[in-house]
Amino acid sequence: MKIALLYVDAGKGHITPAKALSDAFEELGHTTVVSNLLLEACNAPVVNWMSKHNWRMMLHFPRVETFVNHKTDSSFNTRVLRFLSTHSHGPRDFKRWYEANKPDCIVVAHFLAANMIKPMVDKLGLQIPVFEYAADVFFTPNIGISGKLDKLYICTRLGKELSIAQGQPEHTISLCPFPLKKAMMGLQPLSKSEARSKLGLAEKFTVLLNLGGEGIGTAEFLEEVHKRKLDWQIIAVGLLSTSTMLRYKLFKEIHPHFSLHTPGFVDNIHEYICACDVQAGKAGANALMESLFLKRPFLVSNLLYAALPTKEFMNRHKVGWTEDSVVKQVNILQEYEQDKEEQERMQQRFAHLPLTFDSIAFAQMILSDTNAYYGKLAGKEESAREEKLLDL
């Protein structure tokens, strides 16, 4: 079977699960095509550029991002998207991509599956299932809701509850495992001491600042930790943006003895997570879920629009915190560092998280649903033939 995996180039949150699923399908003996939804499948380079750079800009202003995306994620804009997707060059260019690749099913790791890809597939009369993976794990925006979707996959119960509340038919939703990257599948986690020794880190309370694929952040957290004279070790991972690099460089020059490590973008992020006591950063789904998989609490420092339900998840399961005030963030971590009993309780709570992590199992779900789609389609065609014979 050939599976098409589409993503949108707006951060790493969509391409990472697409690649993880691609690796899983290929391990199961199937072939895949991983394509940029806007640039390759729909031939919309201007929209692709706008999507990518608007997202990067908004990361500098998280409160503005939350306000703007809340206002634009409306039923009106959903209808506009559906209209534009079927009354533009989109169907023509999408059909060209489809004919060149001939996939057996389409999996979209982005909410544009519901009201952009699915309407085009229907308009073209293509007999192929369209599946949407809710990459934000706790939330699907209104623009990603559609009863015409063949399947909406989401990996948290909270996400399923919210999708149903927004109008997604329950029978179209499947709880799926989180698609772990190939490097983490079957991983035997290191202990903190083992990971710190391997990475050349000190044996002290360690905070991993995950700045995401865009590497956008400030030095405010570092300044607050230094101000309180806390003997912590801070590791900032991610390919630092120019502005962030300048801020960190200046901080290092002013405070040369502060324990700050900036390894940049790393391909062994699991070792850094194992080395830390707490991971912190914006609520990027991949960083957060990988932290939960490796049993490290996560402090969400910026709640972007699609991550707002993360607060409810943390309230339910107590495996992290959400706080946008830097002073309160340091308060939380300082209290956590000093409370050894809470650290033990935290580890116990991880054992009862209602989450699974398995890209192979997720790929098998998709294959099963694809086979069911074609089985149902064959049944309809057979019924239609029988009715035609009866009419004769």
NORBELNOR-V570701 format. One line per field, one symbol per residue. ss: DSSP state (@ for helix, = for strand, . for the rest). phi: phi as a letter, one per 40 degrees, with the letter a starting at -180 (. if undefined). Layout:
# NORBELNOR-V570701
ss->???
phi->???
This chain:
# NORBELNOR-V570701
ss->.======.......@@@@@@@@@@@@@...======@@@@@...@@@@@@@@@@@@@@@..@@@@@@@@@@@..@@@@@@@@@@@@...@@@@@@@@@@@@...====...@@@@@@@@@@@@@....=====........@@@......====..@@@@@@@@@....@@@===..=...@@@.......@@@@@@@@......=====.........@@@@@@@@.....=====....@@@@@@@@@@@@@.....=====....@@@@@@@..=====..@@@@@@@@@...======..@@@..@@@@@@@@..===...@@@@@@@@@@@@@.@@@@@@@@@@@......=.@@@@@@@@@@@@@@@@@@@@@@@@@@@@@@@@@.
phi->.bbcbbbbcbgccbcccccccdccccccgbbbbbbcdccccbfbccccccccccccccccbdccdccccccccbcccccccccccbbacddcccccccccbfccabbbcaccdcbbccccccccgccacbbbbcccgbabcdcbbaccdcabcabbccccdccccchcdcccbbcbcccccdcccgccdccdcccccccgbccadbbccccgccgbabbcccccccdcfccbbbbbbhcdcdccccccccccccbccccbbbcgcbcbdccccccccabbicccdcccccccccgbcbcccbccdcbdcdccccccbfbiabacccdcdcddccccccbccccccdcccccbccbbbacccccccccccccccccccccccccccccccccc
